[in-house]
Amino acid sequence: MSKPSIPQGTRDFSAATVRKRNYILNTIKKVFELHGFQPLETPAMEQLQTLMGKYGEEGDRLIFKILNNGLYEKKDKAALQQAWDSLLEKPSSNTLITERALRYDLTIPFARYVAMNFNDLAMPYKRYQMQPVWRADRPQKGRYREFWQCDCDMVGSTSVFNEAELLAIYARVFKQLAIPQISIKINNRKILAAIAIYAGYEHHLTDITIALDKLDKVGWEGVEKELHDRAILADGIGKIKMIVDVQGDHASLLQHLRKHLATIPVGLLGIEEVEQILAYLHSLSEEAMQLVKLDLCLARGLNYYTGMIVEVSTNAVKMGSIGGGGRYDHLTDLFGVKGISGVGISFGVDRIYDVLEELNAFPETIYTDTQVLILNTGKEFEADNIEVLKAFRVADIRAEYYADANKIDKQFKYANKRAIPFVVIIAEQEKDNQTISIKNLITGVQEALSLAQVIQTVQS
């Protein structure tokens, strides 16, 4: 028999890991709710047609498709065999084989939810969502096939004040998590569209954003090669580089853009949006203002963004982005609800966990486990042990009773392996003296005390 295993790119989470993850999730949740966002959960699987075509060509390839139930009960065996042969030759979608898929992210399911429930929602609608997503990606450090996302989105409002709010949320969360050297990069898809027009490749915006999105991984030479492979000639590549490859503060970058994109209306609109966001942010959160940087190379190669885009990283460790998002003005159009503008951000919980772990930055206070173990000293003392157990729990002390009648030595070994700091002993002597023996396994000190004193000892 082969050893049990789990699929590549997935993980089991021990008690210690779950507590650390909950610390991250609860920190983010409190900030979301502080800013007025409501919780939402959607199914792990969606209709395949809901997901396909929403993430660009690379994203579509990473969608986990689910085989139909009752696949071998289909009556048309010939059509089924043809579908299988086609699937083996080239990855594709065929409703005979697959009609559903695991969710790739939380944004498209959210848009689907808004479209289905539009008449019942109070607009603008602000929601947060914390659930796992799945991607058929190649596993590596900080990249998994199953991982959690934490999103918050606002739909039904076109004001870029919402963008400033989301940037402020990022700053507050990462400050509370004590992650140093945070960088919040922003750009605007309208500016990127104007750059494509300026370069003479208006209809190659997707090609340009996909190439720019790889800058951190492959450098500018790799981006140039990618652009060339996507049929963009040297003159166009030079114009793109001239626009995006500049450094400076917000004012100088925006002045640079206004100079070169002055005759392109969509570019001017993007510039104005960035200026308004920065003005709101200056009033809303000076802390966030210090972290935000306009980066003209930031692209985020997802097709649904239409305005601000944002990506968060930390220079404290070598890790990819730990958050990202942006404005999407037409996302619900895909589901028949027109004219609903939205903006949202996402936290990469698994990468944030890895960052905190590498920095040894998790607070000691989250390592809460059982505080006291009541030893099993025989059937004749069981009623007394259970009464003490109840008293501990009334006092909000995390307590366990060792229910099996094993040797005392084995029970002590269990307590030590679990790192339980106290054990309680009630035997003949304790019952005669109406006391309870409590031993501190850290110091080795054992005392005979009253129940009230025992409770106070554990709580102190």
C-alpha positions, -999 to 999 in steps of 0.1 A, spaced: 0 0 0 14 34 -10 19 61 16 -10 86 19 -4 120 3 -21 152 -7 -22 169 -41 8 190 -51 2 226 -43 -21 220 -13 -13 218 24 -26 205 57 -28 230 85 -19 221 121 -34 237 151 -5 262 154 -8 271 117 -46 276 119 -42 299 148 -16 320 129 -39 321 99 -69 331 120 -48 359 134 -43 372 99 -79 367 89 -93 383 120 -70 413 117 -82 419 81 -119 412 90 -119 439 117 -105 465 94 -130 456 67 -159 460 91 -144 492 105 -148 506 70 -184 493 66 -180 462 45 -204 432 49 -195 395 47 -204 372 18 -197 336 9 -202 319 -25 -199 283 -36 -165 266 -42 -176 258 -78 -191 280 -104 -206 273 -139 -176 271 -163 -192 297 -185 -192 321 -155 -154 319 -152 -141 314 -187 -130 345 -207 -128 367 -176 -91 364 -167 -73 368 -200 -57 339 -219 -32 330 -192 -59 330 -165 -82 308 -185 -55 281 -187 -52 280 -149 -89 273 -142 -95 239 -126 -124 222 -145 -146 196 -128 -157 164 -146 -194 161 -149 -211 137 -125 -226 106 -141 -202 110 -170 -203 74 -180 -241 73 -180 -243 95 -211 -262 77 -238 -243 92 -267 -211 72 -263 -197 82 -297 -200 119 -289 -185 113 -255 -155 95 -269 -150 123 -295 -150 148 -267 -124 128 -247 -102 125 -278 -104 163 -284 -95 169 -247 -65 147 -249 -52 164 -281 -56 199 -267 -70 213 -234 -105 226 -242 -140 228 -228 -168 205 -238 -201 204 -220 -202 166 -224 -172 164 -201 -172 195 -179 -197 222 -172 -184 235 -138 -151 247 -124 -135 256 -91 -135 294 -85 -103 311 -98 -108 342 -76 -135 359 -56 -142 388 -79 -161 371 -107 -183 351 -83 -190 384 -65 -200 400 -98 -222 370 -106 -238 373 -71 -245 410 -76 -261 404 -110 -283 376 -95 -294 397 -65 -292 432 -79 -328 442 -71 -324 431 -34 -291 449 -27 -288 483 -12 -265 503 -35 -237 511 -31 -230 476 -19 -198 469 1 -188 433 7 -159 414 20 -152 377 13 -127 353 28 -126 319 11 -102 295 -7 -96 297 -45 -79 272 -69 -55 277 -98 -39 250 -119 -5 268 -115 29 254 -110 36 253 -73 66 272 -59 75 294 -30 45 317 -22 24 301 -50 -1 273 -44 -29 255 -62 -53 260 -33 -50 292 -14 -71 317 4 -81 352 -7 -96 380 13 -114 405 -9 -134 437 -2 -153 454 -30 -176 483 -34 -201 483 -63 -227 509 -73 -204 540 -69 -182 558 -94 -165 580 -69 -127 575 -66 -130 582 -29 -136 545 -27 -101 539 -42 -86 560 -15 -106 541 11 -92 508 -1 -56 521 -1 -62 532 35 -74 497 43 -42 482 30 -21 506 50 -40 500 82 -40 462 79 -3 459 72 5 483 100 -16 461 124 2 430 111 35 447 117 49 439 82 77 463 75 88 479 42 54 478 26 51 492 -9 16 501 -24 20 506 -61 -8 521 -82 -15 529 -118 -45 534 -141 -57 513 -169 -68 544 -188 -32 556 -187 -21 522 -200 -47 524 -228 -34 559 -237 2 545 -238 -9 519 -262 -25 546 -284 6 567 -281 28 538 -292 5 532 -322 -10 499 -309 -44 508 -296 -58 473 -302 -28 456 -285 -36 468 -249 -39 433 -236 -6 423 -252 11 453 -237 -3 447 -202 6 410 -202 41 419 -212 45 447 -186 30 425 -159 61 403 -163 86 431 -157 96 420 -121 102 385 -133 120 389 -166 133 425 -166 130 450 -194 148 428 -219 122 401 -213 94 426 -216 108 438 -250 110 402 -262 74 395 -251 62 427 -269 82 417 -300 67 382 -299 33 399 -298 39 417 -330 48 451 -316 77 467 -335 108 484 -322 94 520 -327 63 511 -306 84 494 -280 106 524 -277 76 547 -272 62 524 -245 96 524 -227 99 562 -229 66 566 -211 68 540 -184 106 539 -177 107 571 -156 113 577 -119 102 606 -96 75 617 -72 38 618 -80 38 653 -93 68 648 -117 53 615 -130 19 631 -136 36 661 -153 55 636 -176 23 619 -185 4 651 -192 33 662 -216 32 631 -237 -5 621 -235 -19 656 -238 -38 648 -270 -53 615 -258 -85 620 -239 -86 586 -222 -51 593 -209 -60 627 -194 -90 611 -177 -67 585 -161 -44 612 -150 -72 631 -134 -84 600 -116 -50 594 -101 -48 630 -90 -82 628 -73 -73 595 -56 -41 610 -42 -59 641 -30 -86 620 -12 -59 598 3 -39 628 16 -70 638 36 -79 603 46 -47 586 56 -13 602 58 1 568 67 -12 553 34 0 583 15 36 576 26 33 540 13 16 547 -21 37 551 -52 26 557 -88 43 530 -109 37 534 -147 50 499 -153 23 483 -131 -2 466 -154 -20 436 -137 -29 416 -167 -65 410 -159 -90 421 -186 -117 434 -164 -99 464 -148 -108 498 -162 -94 524 -138 -70 523 -109 -50 492 -104 -30 485 -72 -4 459 -61 11 455 -26 45 440 -18 71 441 10 108 445 5 115 428 39 115 394 23 118 380 -12 81 373 -21 57 382 -48 27 406 -44 7 401 -12 -23 421 -23 -38 437 -54 -70 449 -71 -85 478 -90 -115 495 -106 -138 475 -129 -166 495 -146 -182 467 -167 -178 435 -147 -215 429 -141 -222 436 -178 -209 401 -184 -240 388 -165 -266 411 -180 -266 440 -154 -253 471 -172 -237 502 -158 -226 490 -123 -191 503 -115 -170 486 -89 -136 487 -72 -120 461 -50 -88 448 -34 -76 414 -24 -52 402 3 -30 371 -4 -34 354 30 -10 326 22 18 349 11 12 372 41 15 341 63 48 332 47 61 367 52 52 368 89 67 334 93 99 343 76 102 375 97 92 357 129 66 384 134 36 365 147 28 377 182 33 353 211 -3 359 223 -19 340 195 -4 306 207 -34 298 228 -40 261 236 -53 241 265 -43 257 298 -49 228 322 -52 191 320 -72 172 346 -56 138 351 -77 106 353 -70 92 388 -96 65 387 -133 59 384 -140 69 420 -127 104 414 -144 110 380 -174 130 394 -150 153 412 -128 158 381 -158 166 360 -171 192 386 -136 209 385 -137 207 347 -170 226 346 -157 252 371 -127 258 348 -149 264 318 -173 287 337 -141 307 345 -132 307 307 -102 285 313 -94 262 284 -94 228 302 -94 191 293 -101 159 312 -80 129 303 -109 105 299 -90 72 293 -78 54 324 -41 52 314 -11 53 336 -3 87 352 31 87 334 14 85 300 -10 113 309 20 135 319 37 127 286 5 138 268 5 171 286 41 177 278 37 169 241 8 193 239 27 219 259 -1 222 284 13 243 313 -7 229 342 -21 196 353 -46 190 381 -47 159 403 -76 148 425 -69 115 444 -74 101 478 -53 127 497 -69 156 479 -104 144 485 -97 138 522 -83 173 526 -108 190 503 -80 204 482 -69 201 446 -32 195 436 -20 216 407 14 212 391 31 238 369 49 217 343 71 247 333 85 253 368 79 219 383 61 234 414 32 215 428 7 229 453 -24 217 472 -50 246 469 -87 253 470 -106 254 438 -108 292 438 -70 293 443 -64 269 415 -85 290 391 -66 321 402 -33 303 397 -42 293 361 -55 327 352 -25 346 366 
